[in-house]
């Protein structure tokens, strides 16, 4: 129940985080169209950080996000741009807009912190240790309690005639118990092993909220990320900054390659 609840809270946290990021992106888009010169370039630079933030959500691990600090933290870089613009702004409406944008940045930081905290809410290692120990105990119990039963071969007819073979096949059909002896220990062992395997696999599956059979729904998340990237790329093209857009696209490819290498080293798992 705890892991299922974590799935739902992670889903809500990821969606709320992306909503805050998209609102910040929209404000930066409007400001870039309002400003000129250096202030416009600052807004476009912050839009590039919004793009990189989506790269972090897609490709980075939890430990990488937690290690971000100072200039490496994309939220700080966006906040720094907005704060600088707010100080230099003279028009009251622009100041109010920038103040509202700073509030969204504050909410974005809170959402990221909550998401990272919930991602770390995994089951205790002792639970898996207990399940593995139970598996060993069940196996040993089956070995010591089950009795060795050998199948007795059915005697064939002394004369290898057609009638003798027919008699043998008749005995096989009507004497099934002699072929398949009833073994209650084996039946109980199979049931317990199956139940234990199902519980263990369910724990391991819920332990990985972004992979496996039970995972976070990606439809809304992917759509929001695509929307942010599309809005940023269109604005950069309209401002004649195709080179900056190419740099962002190369950054995405590099982050994707790093994640692939990390998963290869971890044998298909994207460990933190």
C-alpha positions as CSV (number, residue, x, y, z in Angstrom):
1,X,0.0,0.0,0.0
2,X,2.9,2.4,0.8
3,X,4.5,1.8,-2.6
4,X,1.2,2.2,-4.4
5,X,0.6,5.5,-2.6
6,X,4.1,6.6,-3.6
7,X,3.2,5.9,-7.3
8,X,0.2,8.3,-7.0
9,X,2.1,11.0,-5.2
10,X,5.0,10.8,-7.6
11,X,2.6,11.2,-10.5
12,X,1.0,14.3,-8.9
13,X,4.4,15.8,-8.0
14,X,5.8,15.3,-11.5
15,X,2.7,16.9,-13.1
16,X,2.7,19.8,-10.7
17,X,6.5,20.4,-11.3
18,X,6.0,20.5,-15.1
19,X,3.0,22.9,-14.7
20,X,5.2,25.3,-12.7
21,X,8.0,25.0,-15.3
22,X,5.6,25.7,-18.2
23,X,4.2,28.8,-16.5
24,X,7.7,30.1,-16.1
25,X,8.4,29.3,-19.7
26,X,5.3,31.3,-20.8
27,X,6.3,34.3,-18.7
28,X,9.8,34.2,-20.2
29,X,8.3,34.0,-23.7
30,X,6.2,37.1,-23.1
31,X,9.1,39.0,-21.5
32,X,11.5,38.1,-24.4
33,X,8.9,39.7,-26.8
34,X,8.6,42.7,-24.5
35,X,12.3,43.4,-23.9
36,X,15.1,44.4,-26.3
37,X,18.9,44.1,-26.3
38,X,20.6,42.6,-23.2
39,X,17.4,42.0,-21.3
40,X,15.9,40.0,-24.2
41,X,19.1,37.9,-24.4
42,X,18.7,37.1,-20.7
43,X,15.2,35.9,-21.2
44,X,16.3,33.7,-24.1
45,X,19.1,32.3,-22.0
46,X,16.6,31.4,-19.3
47,X,14.4,29.7,-21.9
48,X,17.4,27.6,-22.8
49,X,17.6,26.6,-19.1
50,X,14.0,25.5,-19.3
51,X,14.9,23.2,-22.2
52,X,17.8,21.8,-20.2
53,X,15.5,21.3,-17.2
54,X,13.4,19.0,-19.3
55,X,16.6,17.1,-20.3
56,X,17.2,16.7,-16.6
57,X,13.8,15.3,-16.0
58,X,14.1,12.8,-18.9
59,X,17.7,11.6,-18.6
60,X,19.2,12.4,-15.2
61,X,19.3,10.2,-12.2
62,X,18.1,11.2,-8.7
63,X,21.6,11.4,-7.3
64,X,22.6,13.7,-10.2
65,X,19.7,16.1,-9.4
66,X,20.5,16.1,-5.7
67,X,24.2,17.0,-6.4
68,X,23.3,20.2,-8.3
69,X,24.3,23.4,-6.6
70,X,25.1,27.0,-7.4
71,X,25.5,27.8,-11.1
72,X,24.9,24.1,-12.0
73,X,21.4,24.3,-10.6
74,X,19.0,25.2,-13.4
75,X,16.4,26.6,-11.0
76,X,18.9,28.9,-9.5
77,X,20.0,30.1,-13.0
78,X,16.4,30.9,-14.0
79,X,15.8,32.6,-10.6
80,X,19.0,34.7,-11.1
81,X,17.8,35.9,-14.5
82,X,14.3,36.8,-13.3
83,X,15.7,38.6,-10.2
84,X,18.2,40.6,-12.2
85,X,15.4,41.7,-14.6
86,X,13.2,42.6,-11.7
87,X,15.8,44.9,-10.2
88,X,16.4,46.7,-13.5
89,X,12.7,46.9,-14.6
90,X,11.1,50.3,-14.3
91,X,7.6,49.7,-15.6
92,X,5.2,48.6,-12.8
93,X,3.4,45.9,-14.9
94,X,6.7,44.3,-15.8
95,X,7.8,44.4,-12.2
96,X,4.6,42.7,-11.2
97,X,5.0,40.0,-13.9
98,X,8.6,39.3,-12.8
99,X,7.5,39.1,-9.1
100,X,4.9,36.5,-10.1
101,X,7.5,34.6,-12.1
102,X,9.8,34.5,-9.0
103,X,6.9,32.9,-7.1
104,X,6.6,30.2,-9.7
105,X,10.3,29.5,-9.4
106,X,9.9,29.1,-5.7
107,X,7.0,26.7,-6.3
108,X,9.2,24.8,-8.8
109,X,11.9,24.4,-6.3
110,X,9.4,23.0,-3.7
111,X,7.9,20.6,-6.3
112,X,11.4,19.3,-7.2
113,X,12.3,18.8,-3.6
114,X,9.1,16.9,-2.9
115,X,9.5,14.7,-6.0
116,X,13.1,13.7,-5.1
117,X,12.0,13.0,-1.5
118,X,9.1,10.7,-2.7
119,X,11.4,8.9,-5.2
120,X,13.6,7.9,-2.2
121,X,10.7,6.4,-0.3
122,X,11.4,2.8,-1.2
123,X,10.8,-0.4,0.8
124,X,13.4,-1.3,3.4
125,X,16.1,-3.7,2.3
126,X,15.2,-6.0,5.2
127,X,11.9,-6.8,3.5
128,X,13.6,-8.3,0.5
129,X,16.0,-10.1,2.8
130,X,13.1,-11.7,4.6
131,X,11.5,-12.8,1.3
132,X,14.7,-14.3,0.1
133,X,15.2,-16.1,3.4
134,X,11.7,-17.5,3.2
135,X,12.4,-18.8,-0.2
136,X,15.4,-20.7,1.1
137,X,13.5,-22.1,4.1
138,X,10.7,-23.4,1.8
139,X,13.2,-25.1,-0.5
140,X,14.9,-26.8,2.5
141,X,11.6,-27.9,4.0
142,X,10.6,-29.5,0.7
143,X,14.0,-31.3,0.5
144,X,13.8,-32.7,4.0
145,X,10.0,-33.5,4.2
146,X,9.3,-34.9,0.8
147,X,9.8,-38.6,0.3
148,X,11.7,-40.0,-2.6
149,X,9.1,-41.8,-4.8
150,X,10.2,-43.6,-7.9
151,X,8.0,-44.5,-10.8
152,X,7.6,-48.2,-11.2
153,X,7.9,-49.3,-14.8
154,X,5.0,-51.0,-16.3
155,X,5.8,-54.5,-17.5
156,X,5.4,-55.1,-21.1
157,X,3.8,-58.2,-22.4
158,X,6.2,-61.1,-22.8
159,X,5.2,-61.6,-26.3
160,X,5.8,-58.5,-28.6
161,X,2.6,-59.0,-30.4
162,X,-0.1,-56.4,-31.3
163,X,-2.4,-57.7,-28.6
164,X,0.3,-57.4,-26.0
165,X,1.1,-53.8,-27.0
166,X,-2.6,-52.9,-26.9
167,X,-2.8,-54.4,-23.4
168,X,0.1,-52.2,-22.2
169,X,-1.5,-49.0,-23.6
170,X,-4.7,-49.9,-21.9
171,X,-2.9,-50.2,-18.6
172,X,-1.3,-46.8,-19.1
173,X,-4.7,-45.2,-19.7
174,X,-6.5,-46.8,-16.8
175,X,-3.7,-46.9,-14.3
176,X,-2.7,-43.2,-14.2
177,X,-1.9,-43.2,-10.5
178,X,0.9,-45.6,-11.1
179,X,2.5,-43.1,-13.5
180,X,1.8,-39.9,-11.5
181,X,2.1,-40.5,-7.8
182,X,0.4,-38.0,-5.5
183,X,2.9,-35.9,-3.7
184,X,1.3,-33.5,-1.3
185,X,4.6,-32.0,-0.2
186,X,5.4,-31.0,-3.8
187,X,2.0,-29.5,-4.3
188,X,2.3,-27.3,-1.1
189,X,5.8,-26.4,-2.2
190,X,4.6,-25.2,-5.6
191,X,1.8,-23.1,-4.1
192,X,4.0,-21.4,-1.5
193,X,6.8,-20.8,-4.0
194,X,4.4,-19.2,-6.5
195,X,2.8,-16.9,-3.9
196,X,6.3,-15.9,-2.6
197,X,7.5,-15.2,-6.2
198,X,4.4,-13.1,-6.9
199,X,4.9,-11.0,-3.8
200,X,8.6,-10.5,-4.4
201,X,8.2,-9.5,-8.0
202,X,5.4,-7.1,-7.1
203,X,7.7,-5.4,-4.5
204,X,10.5,-5.1,-7.0
205,X,8.2,-3.8,-9.7
206,X,6.7,-1.1,-7.4
207,X,10.3,-0.3,-6.3
208,X,10.9,1.1,-9.8
209,X,8.2,3.8,-10.4
210,X,9.4,4.8,-13.8
211,X,9.9,1.3,-15.2
212,X,8.2,-2.1,-15.1
213,X,4.6,-3.2,-15.3
214,X,3.3,-0.8,-12.7
215,X,4.7,2.6,-13.6
216,X,3.9,6.3,-13.6
217,X,1.6,7.3,-16.5
218,X,3.7,9.3,-19.0
219,X,1.1,10.7,-21.4
220,X,0.5,14.1,-19.7
221,X,4.2,14.4,-18.7
222,X,5.5,13.7,-22.2
223,X,2.9,16.1,-23.7
224,X,3.9,18.9,-21.4
225,X,7.7,18.4,-22.1
226,X,7.1,18.4,-25.8
227,X,5.0,21.6,-25.4
228,X,7.8,23.4,-23.5
229,X,10.5,22.3,-26.0
230,X,8.3,23.3,-29.0
231,X,7.6,26.8,-27.5
232,X,11.3,27.4,-26.7
233,X,12.5,26.2,-30.1
234,X,10.0,28.3,-32.0
235,X,11.0,31.4,-30.0
236,X,14.7,30.9,-30.7
237,X,14.0,30.4,-34.4
238,X,11.9,33.6,-34.5
239,X,14.7,35.5,-32.8
240,X,17.3,34.2,-35.3
241,X,19.1,32.1,-32.7
242,X,19.2,28.8,-34.6
243,X,22.8,28.2,-33.4
244,X,21.6,28.3,-29.8
245,X,18.8,25.8,-30.6
246,X,21.4,23.4,-32.1
247,X,23.5,23.7,-28.9
248,X,20.4,22.7,-26.9
249,X,19.6,19.8,-29.2
250,X,23.2,18.5,-29.0
251,X,22.9,18.8,-25.2
252,X,19.8,16.6,-25.3
253,X,21.6,14.0,-27.4
254,X,24.6,14.0,-25.0
255,X,22.4,13.5,-22.0
256,X,20.6,10.6,-23.7
257,X,23.9,9.0,-24.5
258,X,25.0,9.3,-20.9
259,X,21.9,7.6,-19.7
260,X,22.3,4.8,-22.2
261,X,25.9,4.3,-21.0
262,X,24.7,4.3,-17.4
263,X,22.1,1.7,-18.1
264,X,24.6,-0.5,-19.9
265,X,27.0,-0.4,-16.9
266,X,24.1,-1.3,-14.6
267,X,22.8,-4.1,-16.8
268,X,19.6,-2.4,-18.0
269,X,18.8,-0.7,-14.7
270,X,18.9,3.1,-14.3
271,X,20.3,3.2,-10.7
272,X,20.5,6.5,-8.8
